[in-house]
Amino acid sequence: MSSHIIQLQYASILMCALCCAAPAAVASSNQVELKWSELAPLIIGHKVKLVLPGGPEIKGLAVAVREDALVLNVKKTSDRKAYPKGQNVIPRASLSTLQLETKQGSGGRTIGVIAGALGGLILGGDLVAHIATSEAVGISTFFGVSTGSTIAGYYLGKRYDRNVTIIKILPER
């Protein structure tokens, strides 16, 4: 087998492994049960997602946990009239569970960028060597493939760095 075919096979295997690993990498998640009084230290300053009775879904940054409500800086909402963007107070009675999203390091993004860049350089170089009909086509193809695969590697790796915790709120006793 010629060396360019072997290089192309390695690049294809690397890119396939990176793309196939992404669904398995979707945010590791776990479940925690907490009382309302234990909630504040865990969620303040982090992104949370709530699904309230009646169906509205709200995403935002937890600002404070009061005795009777959660103060949330809403970034996305499915009910703009009841919960517009900006700071909102969500009554305690309407919360039974919430999702907490945190980031854990940058290892996934680092590995994703490296794998994407290497795969893109090999694949882009091989494509240019065998397909390009002119310098302009070759240069733009090489930079497009290598840059695109590096960016794709970053975003796929970013999924590894995400951690989602589902918090079930227990009644106080």
Secondary structure, 3 states (H helix, E strand, C coil): CCHHHHHHHHHHHHHHHHHHHHHHHCCEEEEEEEEHHHCHHHHCCCEEEEECCCCCEEEEEEEEECCCEEEEEEEEECCCCCCCCEEEEEEHHHCCEEEEEEECCCHHHHHHHHHHHHHHHHHHHHHHHHHCCCHHHHHHHHHHHHHHHHHHHHHHHHHHCEEEEEEEEECCC
